[in-house]
Amino acid sequence: MGQGGRRRWVGVAIGCTLSASVLAGGCSVLGPASSGGAEVARYAFAGSPSDADQQATLRVLNSRFHAAKVPARAALAAGDVVIHATSSTAPQAGDITALTGSGDVQFRPVLAVYPPAGPDGSDDPTTSMADRAVEMPELGADGSVTARYQLGPVLVDGTALESTATGMNSRNQWEVRPVFKAGADGIDRLNAAAAMCSPPSDACPTGQLAVTVDGGVITAPRIEVADFERDQITISGNYDEHEARTLSVLLDSGALPAPLVAEH
């Protein structure tokens, strides 16, 4: 933590870490597109969502593809979500994986930090219960686990975000710039969470507040102050422009109304 090249929450963290966790993982890629319109991935709905939620999910997916400039479009076919290429150049599998994620953003206090294999070396699967302590991984760009975090209950979720953008910082690094909603529905929730971690408390013994997306830790900064402006928080580091845009789009779109499961 704190080494050069590690991603950090500017103005929030000292020595926090980030990874390409939302860009890692697997999806059901059925083959490259040889011509426009070819099917490149297929997903089933988790559970039995309503027709309205299915249609809303398609709208979110297609908005994500458009905003991220990924040549793909989602459509329903026999109850599944099918991703088609929209040009003769097939979209990258990693882009499809990232942009079809649930987009579930959570802010949780860090209770403990463990090596990649976990506290007992068991490398247990990730869990994601909102109301209790869970273990979540931080992933490297290649999808390998670089650390594991024991996290407390969710203190803030993605509904507190108003918008997200990208840009270059003074070090010529790409960064993601989330803007929180004003008042009790947004920045006040983040500041209340920060106050639990600065100074450290029984609920936040490490003084770190983790941000997770789809079950992976993308940053776990040490909180030095407990009062932030809603539009003065950035996530920066060794992203390239494409990675920063993809994460920004995922955060900006909100969670999918109906989560998806890759078909293999």
N, C-alpha and C positions, 0 to 999 in steps of 0.2 A: 504494500500500500504506500502511496506517496512517491513512487518511482517515476522518472521521466517517461512520458508517452502514455501514462495511464489517464483515463478519462475522468473528468471531475466536474462537480457542480460549482460553477464560478460564484464567488460571494457566499457560498453556503458551506463548502467542504474544505477540509485540509486532508489531502491524501486519500480521497475516496476513489473507488474503482468503478469502471464501467466495462461492459463487454458487448459483443454483438449477439446477445442472447436472442433477441427477437428476430435476428437474421439467420439463426441456426435452426436445426431441426429438419424434419422430413415431411414430405407430402407425397401423394400418389401421382407421380408423373408418368403419363401413359405413352410418352414418346414425343420427339421434337416435331414441330409443325413443318411440313414440307410446302404448305401453301396456306394462305390466309384462311382463318376459320377452323383450323384443325383443333381437335380436343387435346388439351395438354394436362389436365388434372380433373379429378372427380372427387366429390365429397358427399357424405351423408350428413343429415341433420342429427345432432345429438338430442335425443328425446323426440317429442311429437309437437313441434311448434305449430301455431296457428298459421293459416294462409297469410294473414297480415304480417306476422313476424317473418315468414319466409320471404315475402316480397320486400320487406324492409331490409332484410339481410342482403338481398341482391343489390338494392340501391346503395347500401354502405360499401359493399365490395366493389361495385363499379365506380363509385366515387373515389375509393382508394386507388384503384388502377389508374384512373384518369389523373388524379393529383400526383401520383408517383411516376407518371409517364411510362407505365408498363403496358405493352401492347396486348391486352387481354380483356375479356368480357365474361361475366358470369351469367348463366341462364339456368332455369329449371328444366330437368329432363327426367321423367319417370320418378319424381320425388327426390332426385339428387340435385346437387349444385354442380354443374359442369362448367369448367373454365375453358374457353376457346381463345386461341390466338386471333388477333385482329390484323395481323400483317404476316408477310411471308417469313419474318424473323421471329422465331419462337421466344416467348418470355423466359427469363432465367428461372429455374426451379426455386432458387432461394428467394426470389422476389414473390413468387406465388405463395410459398410457405409463409413468409412474413406477413403478407397482406391479407391472407385468409385466416390469420390468427384471430382469436376472440377479441383482442384489443383490451383485455382486462387489466387496467392500471391500478396499482395499489401502493400505498405508502404505509410502511410497517416499521416499528422500532426493531433495531437489531439487538437480540439477546446474547448472541455469541457468534463467533466466526470460526469455522473449522477448515481443515485441509480438504482437498477434492473428494477424498473417500468418505468424509463425514466423521463424526466423533468416535465411532466404533469401527470404522473401516468397512461398513456394510454397503455403502453406496446405495442407500434406500431410494426408492422412487420419490419424486417430488409430490407433496400434497399441497392443497390450496384452500384450506378452510378459513373463512374470513374472521371467525370469532374465536380462534384459538391459535396457539403457537404452532408454527410449521417450519419445516426445513425446505429451503429452496437453493438451487445452484446458481452460480455465476458461470457463464459459458464464454469460452474464447471464440475467436472468429472461425475456428475450425469445428466448433461444436463440442469441444472437449470441456469438461468441468474443471474450472480453475480454482474454485473455492465453494464452500457451502455455508449458508447463513441460517442460524436459528432465529426466526422472526416472530414478533408478537402479533396480536390481532391487528386488523386493518384499521388505521386511524383516518385515512383520507383515501378516496377512490377517484376514478377518472371523471366523475361528474363535477368535480371541483374545477376542472380545467375549462377555460373559455376558448382558447385557440392555441395553436402552436405554429411556429415558423422556423426557418433556418437562416443562417448567415455566417459570415467569416468574422472571427474575432481578431484582436490586435496581433495575435501570434500566427495569423494566416491559417488557422484551424477552423474546420467546419464545426458548427455547434447547433444544437436544438434549443429553441427559445420558447418555453411554455409560458402562457399568460393565464393566471388564475382568475376566476370570477371574483368580483368585489364582494366584501362583506361576509356574512355568516355562511353562505353557500360555497365559498371559495377560499380566499387567502386566509380568512380567520381560522378555518379548519387546519390549514397547513401550519400556521403560527402556533396553534394550540398543540399540534403534534411536535413541533420544534421545541416548544417549552418543556415537553416531557423529557427531551434529550439534552437540553442545555439549561442547567447542568445535568449530567447523568442522574437517573433516578432508578428506583426498583423496576419501573416499567420500561426503562430504556437504559440499561446498565452500561452499555458501550458508548453511549452518547452519539450513536449513529442512527440515521433514518434511511431505510432502504426504499428504493423505488423499484417495483417489479412490473413486468409486462408478460402476461401469458405464462406465469409460473417460473420466470427466470429473473434474477436480480440484475438490473442494468446499471445501478449505482447505489452505493451505500455510504454517503458522506457523513463525516463527523460534524455535528451541528455546533457551531461556535456562538451563534446568536439566535434569538428566538423571535425575531421580528423582521419579516421580509416584505418588500414591496411586491405587489402581485405581478408586475411586469419586469422585474429585475433579476430573474432566476434563469440561468442557462446551464445546459449540459454540453460539455465540450471535450475534445480529446483527439484521438486518432481516427475519427470518422473521415471518410471521403464524402464528396458531395452526395453521391447516390445513397450511401448508408444513412447520412443525416436526414435526407429527404424521406426515406422510407420510414424511419422511426418517427419523424414529425407527422407524416400522414397517418400512421397508426394511432398516435396519441390524439391527433386532431379529430379523427373520425368517430371516436367513442367506441364502446364495445358493440360487438355484433348482437342484434336482437335474438338471434338463434345461432348458437355456436355450432361449429362444423367438426366432423371427424373424417380424416383422410381414409379413402377406400384403397385397399391394397390388392 
